[in-house]
């Protein structure tokens, strides 16, 4: 088990009881109110991420509790985000699906649709763009290069979580766009734009990869956290 040095991280977490923690708790409660079960992820200082209790290094999409514990229970959520500024994670599949692409291709897609329909909520991070769409995507072919359909059961990081190199934020929030996107239409546009740009997306590592604060990851690891 790899641990994070306590002394080097305690100063980074001095603001855990401040506005950022309250914002995370409020956001998690709002997602739950929409019917989206959530889970607490790792704490992140912008360089690496870890379990706030055991100090074990975690990947950005690794939860600090059992995945089966995903919940909309406000009491449980309030307890989870009562002390540590943990990322908000949500399982993909039942309530929404997610199309992931590079930030560049994501911005081009947003511009192509002028931010309107068929887009639903769209999140951005230093590692890519995430289109939240209706469940049950039926793609006629494999997604284009630079595009990934997250598998049912995968976890996605929700705003305003902090991740390696930055934060996740809503370009179009669920509060502003109450309906999910049209997956087929967005996939079609992503494929068109991907062909035009020759865009490639680095595929995320397997669940459970860690990012070390002391140097490059071991073979097979990736700093991709979202």
Legacy VTK file of the C-alpha trace (Angstrom):
# vtk DataFile Version 3.0
C-alpha trace
ASCII
DATASET POLYDATA
POINTS 226 float
0.000 0.000 0.000
1.412 3.403 -0.986
0.857 6.197 1.509
0.972 9.965 1.352
3.240 11.734 3.820
1.076 13.408 6.430
3.192 16.512 6.952
3.416 17.417 3.287
-0.352 17.204 2.816
-1.756 18.712 6.007
-0.950 22.263 4.928
-2.607 21.668 1.556
-5.843 20.699 3.288
-6.096 23.702 5.574
-9.109 24.931 3.619
-11.048 21.674 3.854
-13.496 23.192 6.352
-14.060 26.291 4.249
-16.015 27.319 1.215
-14.676 24.544 -1.032
-15.905 21.810 1.305
-19.325 23.435 1.639
-19.557 23.767 -2.144
-18.760 20.085 -2.626
-21.323 19.009 -0.039
-23.999 21.250 -1.562
-23.228 19.955 -5.054
-23.372 16.318 -3.920
-26.732 16.974 -2.259
-28.017 18.651 -5.427
-26.995 15.676 -7.573
-28.748 13.351 -5.126
-31.876 15.517 -5.341
-31.810 14.898 -9.107
-31.754 11.159 -8.425
-28.051 10.718 -9.207
-26.408 8.453 -6.586
-22.975 9.703 -5.543
-19.839 8.395 -3.857
-16.900 10.111 -2.168
-13.686 9.955 -4.158
-10.155 10.911 -3.203
-8.830 14.179 -1.844
-6.603 15.935 -4.371
-4.083 18.749 -3.936
-3.612 19.262 -7.669
-0.562 16.983 -7.788
-1.835 13.648 -6.513
-4.936 12.127 -4.910
-5.434 9.892 -1.886
-7.856 8.405 0.633
-8.181 11.010 3.416
-8.504 8.345 6.129
-5.884 5.727 5.181
-3.677 8.119 3.149
-3.388 5.424 0.473
-2.871 6.866 -3.002
-5.993 6.605 -5.172
-6.722 7.179 -8.820
-9.036 10.082 -9.543
-11.973 7.750 -10.244
-11.403 5.450 -7.283
-13.905 5.720 -4.479
-12.957 5.790 -0.807
-15.918 3.496 0.023
-17.581 0.493 -1.599
-19.101 1.214 -5.010
-22.266 -0.505 -3.879
-22.695 2.323 -1.379
-23.638 4.925 -4.011
-26.578 6.784 -2.539
-28.979 9.713 -2.731
-29.435 9.698 1.064
-28.798 13.274 2.165
-27.818 12.220 5.674
-25.112 9.896 4.393
-23.908 12.478 1.879
-23.683 15.160 4.541
-21.557 12.830 6.652
-19.263 11.929 3.737
-18.528 15.575 3.006
-18.355 16.752 6.610
-14.576 16.769 7.029
-12.617 16.216 3.821
-12.704 17.880 0.431
-13.279 14.644 -1.492
-14.133 14.435 -5.161
-17.730 13.646 -6.080
-18.097 10.443 -8.101
-21.208 9.025 -9.777
-21.797 5.665 -11.487
-22.500 5.697 -15.208
-25.318 3.676 -16.740
-28.648 3.772 -14.971
-29.307 7.500 -14.779
-27.086 8.798 -17.571
-24.289 7.780 -19.893
-21.159 9.781 -20.633
-19.283 10.483 -23.863
-15.711 11.453 -23.190
-13.387 13.260 -25.580
-10.470 15.674 -25.594
-11.036 19.235 -24.452
-10.264 20.500 -27.966
-12.814 18.237 -29.627
-15.284 18.992 -26.843
-15.060 22.738 -27.418
-15.479 22.255 -31.174
-18.613 20.203 -30.548
-20.017 22.830 -28.197
-19.403 25.469 -30.869
-20.941 23.330 -33.607
-24.196 23.046 -31.662
-23.882 26.634 -30.374
-24.400 25.286 -26.867
-27.968 24.259 -27.672
-29.807 21.024 -28.371
-29.066 18.142 -28.753
-26.561 18.859 -25.992
-27.347 18.083 -22.371
-25.068 18.825 -19.420
-21.396 19.113 -20.379
-18.478 19.029 -17.931
-14.898 20.063 -18.650
-11.651 19.212 -16.896
-7.925 19.494 -17.673
-8.200 15.960 -19.060
-11.153 16.224 -21.419
-14.799 17.002 -22.075
-17.715 14.916 -20.788
-21.120 14.898 -22.475
-23.944 13.579 -20.271
-26.516 11.811 -22.437
-29.572 9.616 -22.141
-28.945 6.008 -21.174
-29.188 3.338 -23.843
-26.833 4.655 -26.514
-27.050 2.525 -29.637
-24.028 3.356 -31.794
-24.003 1.940 -35.344
-20.208 1.660 -35.273
-17.231 2.002 -32.978
-16.745 5.529 -31.593
-14.408 7.680 -33.656
-10.781 8.179 -32.621
-10.692 10.623 -29.759
-14.128 9.566 -28.467
-14.995 7.103 -25.706
-18.348 5.899 -24.368
-17.856 5.212 -20.671
-19.022 1.716 -19.801
-21.957 1.094 -17.458
-20.604 0.911 -13.936
-17.691 3.266 -14.636
-17.393 6.238 -12.327
-17.311 9.828 -13.554
-15.997 12.794 -11.568
-18.594 15.537 -11.070
-18.019 19.278 -10.553
-16.735 21.056 -8.554
-14.248 18.287 -7.726
-10.541 19.020 -7.739
-8.386 16.708 -9.865
-4.763 16.519 -10.872
-3.861 19.732 -12.731
-7.110 21.539 -12.019
-10.836 21.202 -11.365
-13.905 19.742 -13.064
-16.534 22.342 -13.934
-19.825 22.576 -15.778
-19.825 24.271 -19.161
-23.536 23.437 -19.299
-24.842 22.449 -15.868
-27.810 20.182 -15.111
-29.452 23.181 -13.476
-29.303 25.087 -16.782
-30.092 22.092 -19.032
-32.627 19.866 -17.320
-32.625 17.221 -20.065
-29.811 14.841 -20.951
-28.192 14.977 -24.357
-28.995 12.973 -27.469
-26.147 10.464 -27.510
-26.532 9.400 -31.140
-26.572 12.968 -32.452
-23.583 13.996 -30.352
-21.634 10.875 -31.332
-22.292 11.686 -34.980
-20.986 15.226 -34.607
-17.965 14.044 -32.615
-17.148 11.539 -35.360
-17.408 14.234 -38.028
-15.182 16.652 -36.129
-12.737 13.915 -35.177
-12.233 13.032 -38.835
-11.626 16.683 -39.653
-9.098 17.221 -36.888
-7.407 13.817 -36.740
-7.867 14.041 -32.953
-6.599 11.250 -30.729
-7.610 10.642 -27.124
-5.252 8.907 -24.723
-7.295 6.071 -23.304
-7.680 6.129 -19.505
-5.813 3.576 -17.429
-7.627 0.760 -15.676
-9.524 1.498 -12.502
-7.125 1.574 -9.598
-4.198 3.369 -11.229
-2.390 5.752 -8.929
-0.491 8.955 -9.532
2.657 9.367 -7.498
3.659 12.836 -6.256
7.347 11.924 -6.338
7.889 11.240 -10.035
6.627 9.438 -13.127
4.221 6.578 -12.575
5.220 2.972 -12.835
4.819 1.125 -16.107
1.176 0.861 -17.092
0.124 3.823 -14.957
-1.299 7.076 -16.214
-1.874 10.487 -14.664
-5.349 10.537 -16.219
-7.741 10.965 -13.326
-11.143 11.807 -14.667
LINES 1 227
226 0 1 2 3 4 5 6 7 8 9 10 11 12 13 14 15 16 17 18 19 20 21 22 23 24 25 26 27 28 29 30 31 32 33 34 35 36 37 38 39 40 41 42 43 44 45 46 47 48 49 50 51 52 53 54 55 56 57 58 59 60 61 62 63 64 65 66 67 68 69 70 71 72 73 74 75 76 77 78 79 80 81 82 83 84 85 86 87 88 89 90 91 92 93 94 95 96 97 98 99 100 101 102 103 104 105 106 107 108 109 110 111 112 113 114 115 116 117 118 119 120 121 122 123 124 125 126 127 128 129 130 131 132 133 134 135 136 137 138 139 140 141 142 143 144 145 146 147 148 149 150 151 152 153 154 155 156 157 158 159 160 161 162 163 164 165 166 167 168 169 170 171 172 173 174 175 176 177 178 179 180 181 182 183 184 185 186 187 188 189 190 191 192 193 194 195 196 197 198 199 200 201 202 203 204 205 206 207 208 209 210 211 212 213 214 215 216 217 218 219 220 221 222 223 224 225
